[in-house]
C-alpha cells in the first residue's frame, strides 16, 4: 500500500511539481526513491485572508515495500487504504423478464449500468429526450418562453443534474461514492473530481458524461429509450406484474418482475399513480425559497480577500446555515459564476434552479436560500407537499406573467416594496425577469425565514445583503416532498419487485448520493437473481 502524506502546503504561486520534493522531505527520503505519486486530496485554506494557500494529501509509491514499512515505523506515516469494488455474489433465482428502470437521472443510469455489466440487459426508459434534443428544448424555453412538459430541466437524459453546477460533494460515507467518481472519469469527467475537496463537473461535462454512460449501457446489452414515460403498472398478490409506458402517442404493456423507480423529485404524476395503486407513500420535510444573485467579484473578494483575482483560485463558494425560530434556513446548491435558470416542468408553473459551466466564469454567482417546510406545514394526504409546491409555483408564474420569473432587489424585498428596475446586478433568468414583489409569491413563514436568513448571512459574508442583489422565485424543487418507504431488500414496502431509488423515492439528495443509491439497488437485484436469456 502507498504511504499517505497529509497537509502538504503549496502557496498560490507554487506549482504542483513542488509536491514531490515536499512530500519526500516530510518523511526524510530522497525524491528519487519515489516511483510515482498521486494527488488524493486538494483543498483551499482561506481561513486567514492574508495567507491563502492550498493543502494537499499525496500518496507515495516506493519501489521496495519493505522500505515503505521502515519509513512508516520511523516517521509514523500512514498507509493509504485503497478501495476496490467487491464482486457481487450472484443470486440463484432466474429472472426471465428483463428489469425495467424508469428514469435516466443518476440513480437510473448507474443502476442500469451495473445491471448491464452483470448481463441483465435492462430496459431504461426516460420520459424526456436525449441530451442534444433536450438542450434544444431548454433553449426554446429560454428564448421563446415555450415549455415542453416532457423535456426540460427536470426531465430528460441525466435528470436535473444535467442542468446544474455539476456538484459532486456528498456527506454520505459510502465506498460506492468513489466508484461513481471513477466511472464518471471513465465517461469523460475531469480527473480532478477524484481529489478536489469540493468537486464539480459543470453542466457541459455532466451532459457529455451521461451520454457516454448511456453508450456503455448499450454496449453491454442494455436498451435505452427516450420519449418513453411510465404510465401504469399492475400489482398482483403483492408483486409487480406489468408495466405500461407511453411512447410516440401509443401505449405498450410489458410483463415485468422488476421495476426500478428512478423518476426524480419532479415526476408528480408517478406519485399520483403509486397512490392510486395503493403503494405506501409518506410525506417528508423539504425546503422552499428563492435564488439570490450577487456580482461574482463581491463573493470572491468576501471569501478570498486581496487574493480574489488570483487565477488559480477560481470563483468562490459559500455554504451557510441559520435559524428562524424552530426552522432551518440555509443556502443550497451554490453556483459560482453561473446562471439562474427556469426549472419549470408543468404548464402554468414557475420554478427556478441554478447552473454553472465548468469554468464558473460568468458575471454573477447565485445560490438558493431556502427555509424548511415540515410535515405539520402541509396538512392533507401523502401528496400534500406536491400541492404545496404547485400552489407557490402558480403564484410565481402569475407574478411573472408567463415563463419568466418574478425578480426583486434584495433591499426592496426586505422593505416589502415592489421592484421597479434593477441596478448593479442584472438578473440572469430567461426568457425574462419580471420586476415584482416576491412577498406575494411565498407563504409568510418562508418569507420570515428568508429575511432573517439574509440578515444573518450578511454578518458572515460581507455584502450578502447588498441592496442590488437580485432575488428570483421560486426555488421549490430542493428535494422530493414524498418518501416511498422500502424494506431491507430495498423493495417498496408490500410490493415485491418494485424498487424506489434516488431522489424521487426520498432516498438520496444530489448527483453522487443518487448514483450511489442506484448502485445499491442494482446490487440488491444482482444478489437475488441471475440473468436468463431475454
C-alpha positions, -999 to 999 in steps of 0.1 A, spaced: 0 0 0 13 35 -7 22 59 20 -2 88 26 12 122 34 -13 148 46 -13 185 48 13 194 23 11 232 18 16 250 -15 14 287 -19 -8 302 -47 22 307 -69 38 274 -63 33 247 -89 22 211 -82 57 200 -92 67 211 -57 46 184 -41 71 155 -47 101 171 -31 80 184 -2 65 150 4 99 134 3 113 159 27 84 153 51 94 116 55 131 122 51 138 103 19 152 113 -15 126 120 -41 144 95 -64 132 67 -41 96 75 -51 84 56 -82 53 76 -86 28 97 -66 -8 108 -70 -28 136 -55 -55 122 -32 -69 154 -18 -67 191 -26 -84 220 -8 -81 257 -4 -73 270 31 -88 305 31 -93 309 69 -67 336 70 -74 360 42 -38 373 44 -24 338 38 -45 318 14 -29 286 2 -36 250 -10 -34 219 11 -27 185 -5 -28 149 5 -4 128 -16 0 90 -20 37 79 -25 46 47 -42 81 33 -34 98 6 -54 105 -15 -22 76 -24 0 100 -32 29 112 4 26 76 16 30 73 -4 62 105 11 76 96 46 68 61 42 83 76 28 115 103 55 117 81 86 108 46 75 117 35 80 81 1 62 75 -8 40 46 -35 49 21 -62 23 21 -73 19 -15 -109 7 -20 -116 -18 -47 -152 -27 -58 -161 -61 -44 -175 -87 -67 -212 -90 -60 -223 -126 -51 -247 -138 -79 -282 -147 -69 -298 -180 -78 -333 -171 -88 -336 -170 -126 -350 -137 -139 -370 -145 -170 -381 -109 -177 -357 -80 -182 -356 -55 -154 -372 -21 -163 -358 11 -150 -379 43 -152 -358 75 -152 -324 83 -167 -310 105 -140 -280 95 -119 -299 67 -100 -314 52 -131 -282 55 -152 -259 39 -126 -284 12 -118 -288 3 -154 -250 4 -160 -243 -21 -132 -271 -44 -142 -259 -43 -178 -223 -52 -166 -238 -83 -149 -257 -94 -180 -292 -84 -171 -299 -64 -203 -321 -38 -186 -346 -16 -203 -341 20 -193 -370 43 -202 -369 81 -199 -399 103 -204 -377 132 -217 -353 134 -246 -317 126 -251 -291 153 -242 -289 171 -276 -326 174 -282 -331 183 -246 -307 212 -249 -328 225 -278 -359 224 -257 -341 242 -229 -331 269 -253 -367 272 -267 -379 279 -232 -352 305 -227 -356 322 -260 -393 319 -267 -410 310 -234 -422 277 -248 -422 248 -223 -422 212 -232 -436 194 -201 -418 162 -211 -384 176 -219 -370 204 -197 -346 210 -168 -362 182 -148 -370 156 -174 -345 141 -199 -312 123 -201 -291 130 -170 -320 143 -149 -319 177 -132 -282 173 -126 -275 178 -163 -286 215 -159 -268 224 -127 -233 232 -114 -225 195 -115 -216 194 -78 -202 160 -67 -199 168 -30 -217 144 -7 -220 138 30 -227 101 28 -199 78 39 -201 50 13 -173 35 -7 -196 34 -37 -191 72 -40 -155 66 -51 -169 41 -77 -193 67 -90 -165 93 -94 -142 68 -112 -170 58 -136 -177 94 -143 -140 99 -152 -142 69 -174 -171 86 -191 -150 118 -197 -153 138 -165 -123 159 -154 -99 138 -133 -97 164 -105 -131 153 -93 -114 124 -76 -93 146 -53 -108 181 -51 -123 188 -17 -154 203 -35 -155 186 -68 -178 198 -96 -181 190 -133 -200 219 -147 -232 214 -167 -214 208 -200 -193 179 -186 -222 163 -169 -241 162 -202 -212 146 -220 -206 121 -193 -242 109 -192 -242 104 -230 -210 83 -226 -226 63 -198 -256 56 -220 -233 43 -246 -217 19 -221 -251 6 -211 -260 -1 -247 -226 -17 -254 -233 -41 -225 -267 -51 -239 -290 -26 -223 -318 -9 -241 -322 29 -236 -354 46 -248 -362 83 -247 -397 99 -250 -410 69 -231 -430 76 -200 -441 52 -173 -479 55 -173 -492 24 -155 -483 -7 -136 -502 -36 -122 -496 -54 -89 -509 -89 -83 -508 -107 -50 -483 -82 -36 -459 -84 -65 -453 -64 -96 -469 -80 -127 -468 -55 -156 -456 -20 -166 -472 2 -192 -454 30 -209 -464 57 -233 -442 63 -264 -449 83 -295 -486 85 -286 -492 48 -281 -492 26 -251 -471 -5 -247 -475 -30 -219 -447 -53 -208 -447 -82 -183 -421 -74 -156 -409 -88 -123 -387 -58 -116 -393 -20 -119 -368 4 -106 -384 38 -99 -357 63 -105 -381 90 -117 -367 120 -98 -383 145 -74 -405 162 -101 -424 132 -115 -456 142 -98 -478 120 -120 -458 90 -109 -466 98 -72 -503 100 -81 -501 67 -99 -484 50 -69 -511 64 -46 -538 51 -69 -522 16 -69 -520 15 -31 -482 18 -28 -472 32 6 -462 69 4 -452 92 32 -450 129 34 -415 142 41 -400 176 50 -384 196 22 -375 233 17 -385 262 -5 -372 297 -10 -355 319 -36 -323 322 -57 -301 352 -48 -276 366 -73 -245 387 -64 -216 400 -85 -191 372 -86 -163 396 -77 -181 405 -45 -184 369 -34 -148 362 -44 -135 392 -25 -155 383 6 -141 348 6 -105 354 -6 -97 390 4 -69 406 -16 -62 373 -35 -97 372 -50 -85 377 -86 -57 351 -84 -62 328 -115 -56 296 -95 -85 303 -71 -114 305 -95 -149 316 -84 -155 313 -46 -182 292 -30 -201 296 2 -225 275 23 -243 290 53 -269 279 78 -291 298 102 -323 295 123 -356 313 122 -375 303 153 -376 265 151 -369 264 113 -337 259 94 -326 284 69 -297 276 46 -280 282 13 -283 254 -12 -267 244 -45 -245 274 -48 -235 282 -84 -203 303 -86 -200 323 -118 -233 309 -130 -269 315 -141 -303 312 -126 -324 290 -149 -360 282 -154 -367 247 -140 -404 246 -147 -419 212 -157 -457 219 -156 -478 243 -177 -486 274 -157 -460 268 -130 -427 286 -125 -397 270 -106 -361 280 -107 -327 265 -102 -290 273 -106 -265 263 -132 -227 268 -139 -203 258 -165 -170 241 -155 -150 274 -157 -175 292 -135 -165 325 -151 -198 343 -157 -206 377 -141 -229 366 -113 -227 340 -86 -260 326 -72 -274 303 -46 -307 292 -33 -317 304 1 -344 281 15 -365 275 45 -375 241 58 -411 230 54 -422 204 79 -450 179 75 -471 199 100 -470 228 75 -487 207 48 -519 192 62 -535 167 40 -527 134 24 -494 119 12 -492 143 -17 -499 175 2 -462 185 -3 -467 183 -40 -497 206 -39 -479 230 -16 -451 233 -42 -477 237 -70 -495 265 -52 -465 287 -50 -451 278 -84 -485 290 -98 -482 323 -78 -447 329 -93 -460 321 -128 -488 347 -123 -464 373 -109 -441 368 -139 -469 368 -165 -456 337 -181 -424 316 -183 -400 343 -170 -397 345 -132 -405 372 -106 -374 390 -95 -368 416 -68 -339 437 -55 -329 425 -20 -334 459 -5 -370 460 -19 -377 425 -7 -366 433 29 -387 465 29 -418 449 13 -420 471 -19 -422 461 -55 -391 465 -76 -393 489 -105 -359 484 -120 -326 466 -114 -292 481 -105 -257 468 -104 -268 431 -105 -288 422 -136 -309 390 -133 -298 361 -155 -332 343 -156 -346 338 -191 -367 344 -211 -374 374 -190 -370 388 -154 -403 403 -142 -398 431 -117 -421 421 -89 -428 419 -52 -419 383 -43 -435 388 -9 -467 378 -27 -452 346 -41 -444 326 -10 -461 318 24 -455 340 54 -433 316 74 -410 312 44 -407 349 39 -399 355 75 -372 328 74 -357 342 43 -355 378 56 -340 365 89 -315 344 70 -304 371 46 -296 394 75 -277 367 94 -258 356 64 -247 392 58 -229 391 91 -210 360 80 -203 371 44 -197 408 38 -221 423 12 -245 394 12 -275 418 18 -263 444 -7 -293 464 -19 -289 455 -56 -286 417 -51 -314 400 -71 -338 375 -57 -357 352 -81 -385 329 -73 -393 303 -65 -369 275 -56 -393 247 -48 -375 215 -61 -348 212 -35 -359 176 -28 -388 153 -31 -418 161 -8 -426 123 -7 -408 92 5 -416 58 -9 -406 36 20 -387 4 13 -376 -26 33 -343 -44 38 -345 -58 3 -348 -22 -10 -382 -31 -25 -412 -9 -18 -430 -19 14 -456 -45 5 -447 -47 -33 -422 -74 -44 -402 -63 -74 -408 -25 -71 -376 -7 -62 -378 30 -54 -344 47 -60 -327 80 -58 -341 114 -51 -376 107 -63 -380 79 -37 -367 101 -10 -336 81 -6 -309 105 -19 -301 141 -24 -276 151 -51 -259 136 -80 -234 113 -61 -259 101 -35 -285 93 -61 -259 74 -82 -248 55 -51 -284 46 -44 -288 34 -79 -258 11 -75 -272 -2 -42 -305 -11 -58 -286 -28 -87 -266 -48 -62 -297 -59 -44 -311 -72 -77 -279 -89 -87 -276 -106 -53 -311 -121 -56 -314 -130 -93 -294 -145 -121 -300 -132 -156 -318 -155 -180 -318 -151 -218 -344 -125 -227 
